[in-house]
């Protein structure tokens, strides 16, 4: 199978550089007219091409809550309103999930998005089951729940409104400033210990962020979001992951800036390269940091027992070995010095009220 390469200047803010074949694919992908005009024989210079179009597909799902029993994940339940993510973060561990949809984890992951249009109806039914036992739900664990299409579809907003109705505690993770639009729902829930928000800030370097996370909010804008949430009384945490050796090296500065903005909890992960993420990330390195690519991958493999990735529960989030220990020590010293993670905000599970039978009937 051959990768279909898109000229770098034609990517227009996308993260992946290729339409990478996925591991279930059986047909070879040769150069062909892909609809963007970049691969046609004799095509003119692509400088004037429009951005790669985003296509939204809709699906009706049978379930929405994912229950986690992994010992390295600090929550029991999660949900994701979307599959794929327009932010285009090159390191995203969720990219391989597009393979199961017969789509490329490369450009398809960023441009062919799936919206779960019946997510609220199904969630209402799941919360209404007699066997349901409430635990905090984390929204946006795989793909960003506030990616650009949320502004139009408002699926995340609808989920939060249902959680407010049932007084169900939740947290959410995002790189987007769009979370501010839902403060009218989130802030009152936070006042009752039912809501928390975690903002991912990988680096303060705007040029680097534009390469790593091309369609996410700029770092300074995310800091403003942290401040806005904190001033509204919402418990705010910051994720400084993934940490990538020799790429984002300003962890301490990010933590200091996030604390100044109002974040009071922090966590990190190291870069994870499962399945198709590894070749995509290597292509990205060759495009953006060709002279450093070998050194970066060597350090990543050093944290993964000599492999591009090791899915072992004990080490997959933080890695192992010398470089993983150095990152851990930097994080621990910085958070202790600054003051992070000294107080733990517990959410109120006793407030939960199952949805009424009338709401459940909307499924049938």
C-alpha positions in Angstrom: 0.0 0.0 0.0 1.3 3.4 -0.8 0.5 6.6 1.1 -1.2 9.4 -0.8 0.9 12.5 -0.2 -0.7 15.9 -0.2 1.7 18.9 -0.8 2.6 20.6 2.5 1.5 24.0 1.2 -1.9 22.6 0.4 -2.7 21.3 3.9 -4.1 24.7 5.0 -3.8 24.1 8.7 -4.3 20.3 8.9 -2.1 18.2 11.1 -1.5 15.0 9.0 0.5 15.1 5.8 -0.9 12.1 4.2 -4.1 10.1 3.6 -2.5 7.2 5.5 -3.9 3.7 4.6 -5.3 2.0 7.7 -4.4 -1.4 8.9 -7.6 -3.0 7.6 -7.3 -1.7 4.1 -7.0 -4.2 1.3 -6.6 -1.9 -1.8 -3.5 0.0 -2.7 -3.8 3.8 -2.7 -2.1 5.2 -5.7 -2.1 8.8 -6.8 -5.5 9.8 -8.1 -7.8 12.9 -8.3 -8.9 13.1 -4.7 -11.3 16.0 -5.2 -8.9 18.7 -4.0 -7.1 19.0 -7.3 -3.7 18.4 -5.8 -2.9 15.1 -7.4 -4.2 15.6 -10.9 -1.7 15.0 -13.7 -0.4 18.4 -14.8 -2.2 20.2 -12.0 -1.3 23.8 -11.5 0.5 25.2 -8.5 -1.7 24.5 -5.4 -1.0 27.7 -3.6 -4.5 29.1 -4.4 -6.4 26.0 -3.3 -9.1 26.4 -0.6 -8.7 24.7 2.8 -9.4 21.0 2.9 -13.2 20.7 3.4 -14.7 19.2 6.5 -17.4 16.7 6.0 -19.8 15.8 8.8 -21.7 12.5 8.8 -24.4 11.6 11.3 -24.9 8.3 13.1 -27.5 6.9 15.5 -25.7 5.1 18.3 -27.0 2.4 20.5 -25.0 3.4 23.6 -22.9 6.4 24.6 -21.4 5.7 28.0 -18.0 3.9 28.0 -17.2 2.3 31.3 -13.5 2.1 32.1 -11.7 -0.5 34.2 -8.1 0.4 33.2 -6.0 0.9 36.4 -4.1 3.9 34.8 -7.3 6.0 34.0 -8.7 8.0 37.0 -12.4 7.9 36.0 -15.0 5.2 35.5 -17.3 6.6 32.8 -16.8 8.7 29.7 -18.6 9.8 26.5 -17.6 11.4 23.3 -20.2 13.3 21.1 -18.0 13.1 18.0 -15.7 10.6 16.2 -12.7 12.3 14.5 -11.5 15.7 15.4 -11.1 18.9 13.4 -8.3 20.1 15.7 -5.9 17.9 13.8 -3.4 17.2 16.7 -0.8 15.0 15.1 -0.1 13.0 18.2 -3.8 12.2 18.9 -4.0 8.6 20.2 -7.6 8.4 19.0 -6.7 8.6 15.3 -6.7 4.7 14.8 -10.3 4.5 15.7 -11.1 5.9 12.2 -9.7 2.7 10.8 -12.7 0.8 12.2 -14.9 3.1 10.1 -12.9 2.2 6.9 -11.5 5.7 7.0 -7.9 7.0 7.1 -6.4 7.9 10.5 -4.6 10.6 8.7 -6.6 13.3 6.8 -9.9 11.5 7.1 -9.7 11.7 10.9 -9.5 15.5 10.6 -11.9 16.1 7.7 -14.5 13.3 7.9 -16.2 13.7 11.2 -19.0 11.6 12.8 -21.6 13.3 14.9 -23.7 11.1 17.3 -27.0 12.9 16.6 -29.1 10.8 19.1 -26.6 11.0 21.9 -28.9 12.8 24.3 -31.8 10.4 23.8 -29.6 7.4 24.4 -27.8 9.0 27.4 -31.2 9.8 28.9 -32.2 6.1 28.6 -28.9 4.9 30.1 -29.1 7.3 33.0 -32.7 6.1 33.6 -32.0 2.4 33.9 -32.8 0.9 37.3 -29.3 -0.6 37.4 -27.5 2.6 36.7 -25.1 3.7 39.5 -23.8 7.3 39.1 -20.1 8.1 38.8 -18.6 11.3 37.4 -18.8 11.3 33.6 -15.8 12.7 31.7 -16.7 14.3 28.3 -14.2 14.4 25.5 -11.7 11.8 26.5 -11.0 10.7 22.9 -11.9 13.6 20.7 -12.5 17.2 21.6 -16.1 17.8 22.7 -15.7 21.5 21.7 -14.1 21.1 18.3 -15.4 23.7 15.7 -18.5 21.7 14.6 -19.9 21.9 18.1 -20.7 25.6 17.5 -23.3 24.5 15.0 -24.4 21.1 16.2 -24.3 21.8 20.0 -24.3 18.1 21.0 -22.0 18.7 23.9 -24.3 21.5 25.1 -27.3 19.2 24.9 -25.4 16.5 26.9 -24.5 19.1 29.6 -28.1 20.3 29.8 -29.3 16.7 30.4 -26.7 16.3 33.1 -27.9 19.6 34.7 -31.5 18.3 34.6 -30.5 15.1 36.3 -27.9 16.7 38.6 -25.3 14.3 37.4 -21.6 15.3 38.0 -19.2 15.6 35.1 -15.9 16.8 33.9 -14.7 17.7 30.5 -11.4 18.1 28.6 -10.8 20.6 25.8 -8.4 22.7 23.9 -11.1 25.0 22.8 -12.3 28.4 24.0 -15.8 27.5 22.9 -16.4 26.0 26.4 -17.0 29.6 27.5 -20.2 29.6 25.6 -21.7 27.1 27.9 -20.7 28.8 31.2 -24.4 29.6 31.8 -24.9 25.9 32.4 -21.5 24.8 33.7 -21.0 27.5 36.3 -24.2 26.8 38.3 -23.4 23.1 38.3 -19.9 23.9 39.5 -21.3 25.8 42.4 -23.1 22.6 43.5 -19.9 20.5 43.0 -21.3 18.9 39.8 -18.8 20.2 37.2 -15.1 20.7 36.5 -13.1 21.6 33.3 -9.6 20.6 32.2 -7.9 22.6 29.6 -5.0 21.1 27.7 -2.1 23.4 27.1 0.8 21.5 25.4 3.1 24.5 25.0 3.1 28.4 25.2 5.0 28.5 21.9 2.3 29.7 19.4 4.4 28.6 16.3 4.8 25.1 17.7 1.2 24.8 18.8 0.1 25.7 15.2 2.1 22.8 13.9 1.2 20.3 16.7 -2.5 21.3 17.0 -3.3 23.3 13.9 -7.0 24.0 14.4 -7.1 24.2 18.2 -7.2 27.5 20.1 -3.9 29.4 20.4 -2.1 28.9 23.8 -2.8 32.4 25.0 -6.5 32.0 24.2 -6.6 28.8 26.2 -5.1 30.6 29.2 -7.8 33.2 28.8 -10.3 30.4 28.9 -8.8 29.1 32.1 -9.1 32.5 33.7 -12.7 33.0 32.5 -13.7 29.6 33.9 -11.9 30.2 37.2 -13.4 33.6 37.7 -16.9 32.1 37.1 -16.2 29.6 40.0 -15.6 26.5 37.9 -12.8 24.2 39.2 -10.2 24.3 36.5 -7.3 21.9 35.8 -4.6 21.9 33.2 -3.2 19.1 31.2 0.4 19.6 30.0 0.4 16.5 27.9 1.6 15.0 25.8 5.2 15.6 26.7 7.3 15.0 23.6 11.1 15.0 24.1 12.9 17.8 22.2 9.6 19.2 20.9 7.6 20.9 23.7 10.1 21.7 26.4 8.4 24.5 28.3 6.3 22.4 30.8 7.3 24.6 33.8 6.3 27.8 32.0 3.0 26.4 31.0 2.3 25.3 34.6 3.2 28.7 35.9 1.0 30.5 33.4 -1.9 28.2 34.1 -1.6 28.7 37.8 -1.6 32.5 37.3 -4.8 32.1 35.2 -6.6 30.2 37.9 -6.0 26.5 37.3 -5.4 24.6 40.6 -4.9 21.0 39.5 -2.6 19.6 36.8 -1.6 16.3 35.2 0.5 15.1 32.2 1.0 12.2 29.9 3.9 11.4 27.5 3.3 11.0 23.8 1.5 7.8 22.8 1.9 6.4 19.3 -0.4 3.4 18.9 -1.0 1.8 15.5 -1.2 4.3 12.7 -0.2 7.3 14.9 3.4 6.2 14.8 3.9 6.5 11.0 1.8 9.7 10.9 4.0 11.3 13.7 7.2 10.3 11.9 6.0 11.9 8.7 5.2 15.0 10.7 8.6 15.0 12.2 10.3 14.7 8.8 8.2 17.6 7.5 8.7 20.0 10.4 11.8 18.9 12.2 13.8 16.7 9.8 17.2 17.3 11.5 15.8 16.4 14.9 13.4 13.5 13.9 15.8 10.7 14.6 16.8 12.0 18.0 13.1 12.6 19.0 12.1 9.1 18.0 15.1 7.6 19.8 14.0 9.2 23.1 10.4 8.1 22.6 11.5 4.5 22.0 13.7 4.8 25.1 10.5 5.5 27.1 8.7 2.6 25.4 11.1 -0.2 26.0 12.7 0.2 22.6 9.4 0.3 20.6 7.4 3.1 19.1 4.7 2.3 21.6 3.9 -0.1 24.5 0.3 -0.5 25.6 1.2 -1.9 29.0 -1.2 -0.4 31.6 1.6 0.3 34.0 3.6 2.5 31.7 1.5 3.6 28.7 0.5 7.0 30.1 3.9 8.1 31.6 6.4 5.8 30.0 9.4 4.2 31.7 13.2 4.6 31.8 15.5 7.6 32.2 13.6 10.1 30.0 10.3 9.2 31.6 11.8 9.7 35.0 13.2 13.1 34.1 9.8 14.3 32.8 8.1 12.9 36.0 10.6 14.7 38.2 10.2 18.0 36.3 6.4 17.8 36.7 6.5 16.9 40.3 9.0 19.5 41.3 7.1 22.2 39.3 3.7 21.4 40.6 4.9 21.2 44.2 6.7 24.5 44.0 3.8 26.3 42.3 1.1 24.7 44.5 -0.9 22.5 42.2 -2.9 19.4 43.4 -2.9 20.4 47.1 -6.7 20.3 47.3 -9.0 17.7 45.8 -12.5 18.8 44.8 -14.9 15.9 45.2 -18.1 15.9 43.2 -21.5 15.3 44.7 -22.9 11.9 43.6 -25.8 12.1 46.0 -27.5 14.9 44.0 -28.3 12.6 41.0 -31.9 12.3 40.1 -32.8 9.8 37.3 -34.6 11.3 34.3 -38.3 11.0 34.1 -40.1 8.3 32.2 -41.5 10.8 29.7 -38.0 11.7 28.6 -37.0 8.1 28.1 -40.0 7.6 25.7 -38.3 9.8 23.1 -36.3 6.7 22.0 -39.2 4.7 20.8 
